[in-house]
Amino acid sequence: MRRTRVNWDIIEPRQPRPAHHISSHPTSMQLLTTGGVPRATTAVLDDREQRHATARAQAAAIVDSPRRPRRFDAARDRRLRRSPRRRSHARGPARVKPRVRWTRARRLIAAAVLLIQIALLGLALLLPAFQVRGVSISGTRLLSAPDLVAAADVPHQSIFTVDANAIRQRLLALPWLRDATVSTELPATVRIAVVERAPALRVRRDGVDMFVAGNGAVAPASGAFEQAWSSTPVLLDDRAGSSQPIAAQLVQDLSLVAQRFPAIFGCGVAAYQWGVDDAVSIWSTSGWRAIVGHLDTHDDLSALPAQLASLSSLRGQLNFAKPNFGYVDLENPAAPAIGGSAGLPPEVLQAGTPAPAAGPPSPPATAGVPLPTPKPSPSPSPSPSPGTKQTPSPNASPTPANFAIVEPTQPPGH
C-alpha cells in the first residue's frame, strides 16, 4: 500500500545558501520555494525509500549543523599553576648544546678501543703460546701418524690462522684415506681424525704381505692388525718376474667373491693363487679349488661371472662342503672339468699366518759344544750440554716437521 507524505524544509532567511549549493536531500525530499516561501510537495514513497530519505535527512542535519569550538572552562575559584613542561613551539632563543666536547671525547674513546683491539690481535698472532706445537692423530690403523703429519704439512704459525680445509684436502690426496676431519684446539694443537679404507685383499709375494684397497692403494701388512688380517682374503702371487700391479676391478671382484662364497657353496675361500702359468685358482677351506684361468685383461675379467655361475650350477651334482674331488676347471664354462683329490697345499695353509720376518742366518751348531752367548755391546749415550735440562715426553714423539704427535684424549667414562 502506498501513502502520501508531506516533506517540509525550513529555510532560514538570515543565512541564505549560495546559488550553486546542492542539497543533500533526495529529489523527493527537496522543497520547492516560491519567493522564499516554502511550498509543500507531495511524492509517493514506499517503505524502503522512506527509510533512505530519513537517513539522508539526519546525516545532512549533522553535517550542516555548526560546530562549537573547544573551550577550556576552569572554575573561577581554582588557581592555575604553571606546567614545568616546555612547549616545543615556544618562541625564544634556541640553546646550543655543547656537542663539540662530547664529539671529541667519543672519538678519543673509539680510537682507544680500536688500538686495544689491534694490540690484542697482534698478541694473538705473535705470542709463542698460540703457535702450533702439537698435532693429534686419531683413527689410524694402517697408516702411521708421522706419515699423516708429513702429508698434512701443518704450518708452524698461529693457531688462529690455520687453514683446516687446506690441511684436509692434502690429507684426502692419500689413497688410503676415505675421509678426514681437521680442527684446532687452544692453545696450540691441531686435531686430525681420519677414516681409512678397509683392506679388500691381502697379497703375498716373495714372503712379503701387502694390503690392497678397493681403489688399488697398497700398504704394508703387519700381523698386528689381527682383525684386518683374519677378515681379508689373501692372494698368493706366484707370477714370474717382477712385482706387477693388480687391477682395482680384480681386487673388488675377488673381495666380493670371498664374501658370497660361504652362502653359496657352504665353505669359505682359503686363498686365491695366481700361479706361474698366470692362471688364477680359488682354494676353498674344504680342500678343493676352482680354476678360472687368466685374469689379466678386461675380457678375462668380464668372463668371471659366467664361470662362477657355471660353478654354482654344479651344486646339485657335487658336495662342496665334503668334496670327493680336487679341482673344477672353469676355463670353459660350458663344459667344466672335474677331477683330482681334495687337499690344501702347504703355501695355502700358511697363508693365514703372517710371513716370517727375514733375519740374518744363524751360524751352524756344533755337536756337543754349546754356542757362546754374545755379550751386548753398550751403546754410547750422548752427554747433555751444561745448562740444559732434558725432560722425557712419554706421549709425544718428534716428527720431521718439528711437531709433537699428541695422543688423542679419551672422553670420561672410557
MOVENNOR-V239099 format. One record per pair of residues at least 6 apart in sequence whose C-alpha atoms are under 7 Angstrom apart, sorted by sequence separation. I is the first residue (numbers start at 1). J is the second residue. If there is no record, write none. Layout:
I:J
I:J
This chain:
32:38
33:39
124:130
184:190
203:209
204:210
212:218
223:229
261:267
262:268
274:280
283:289
294:300
295:301
330:336
398:404
31:38
32:39
172:179
183:190
184:191
202:209
203:210
211:218
212:219
261:268
273:280
274:281
282:289
283:290
329:336
397:404
398:405
31:39
32:40
137:145
172:180
183:191
202:210
203:211
210:218
211:219
261:269
273:281
281:289
282:290
328:336
329:337
396:404
397:405
31:40
171:180
182:191
183:192
202:211
210:219
211:220
272:281
273:282
281:290
282:291
328:337
329:338
396:405
31:41
182:192
201:211
202:212
210:220
211:221
272:282
281:291
328:338
396:406
181:192
182:193
201:212
209:220
210:221
258:269
271:282
272:283
280:291
281:292
327:338
328:339
395:406
168:180
180:192
181:193
199:211
200:212
201:213
209:221
271:283
280:292
327:339
395:407
154:167
168:181
180:193
181:194
199:212
200:213
269:282
270:283
280:293
325:338
326:339
327:340
168:182
180:194
199:213
200:214
269:283
270:284
279:293
280:294
325:339
326:340
28:43
152:167
179:194
180:195
198:213
269:284
270:285
279:294
292:307
325:340
326:341
179:195
197:213
268:284
269:285
278:294
325:341
326:342
177:194
178:195
267:284
268:285
324:341
325:342
326:343
152:170
164:182
177:195
178:196
267:285
324:342
151:170
152:171
164:183
177:196
178:197
267:286
323:342
151:171
176:196
177:197
176:197
7:29
9:31
233:255
8:31
307:330
310:333
132:156
131:156
132:157
159:184
233:258
131:157
132:158
307:333
26:53
131:158
132:159
306:333
130:158
131:159
130:159
159:188
202:232
25:56
201:232
202:233
203:234
204:235
205:236
216:247
8:40
25:57
200:232
201:233
202:234
203:235
204:236
205:237
216:248
7:40
125:158
199:232
201:234
202:235
203:236
204:237
205:238
215:248
6:40
7:41
203:237
214:248
6:41
239:274
286:321
6:42
24:60
235:271
236:272
237:273
238:274
239:275
240:276
286:322
5:42
214:251
234:271
235:272
236:273
237:274
238:275
239:276
288:325
289:326
290:327
291:328
292:329
4:42
5:43
214:252
233:271
234:272
235:273
236:274
237:275
238:276
288:326
289:327
290:328
291:329
292:330
293:331
4:43
239:278
288:327
289:328
290:329
291:330
292:331
4:44
290:330
291:331
3:44
4:45
176:217
2:44
3:45
175:217
2:45
2:46
201:251
200:251
200:252
134:188
135:189
136:190
137:191
138:192
139:193
140:194
201:255
266:320
267:321
288:342
133:188
134:189
135:190
136:191
137:192
138:193
139:194
200:255
265:320
266:321
287:342
288:343
132:188
133:189
134:190
135:191
136:192
137:193
138:194
139:195
140:196
287:343
130:187
131:188
132:189
287:344
129:187
130:188
129:188
271:348
234:351
223:354
208:355
207:355
150:401
146:399
135:403
134:403
135:404
136:405
133:403
134:404
135:405
136:406
138:408
133:404
134:405
135:406
136:407
137:408
134:406
136:408
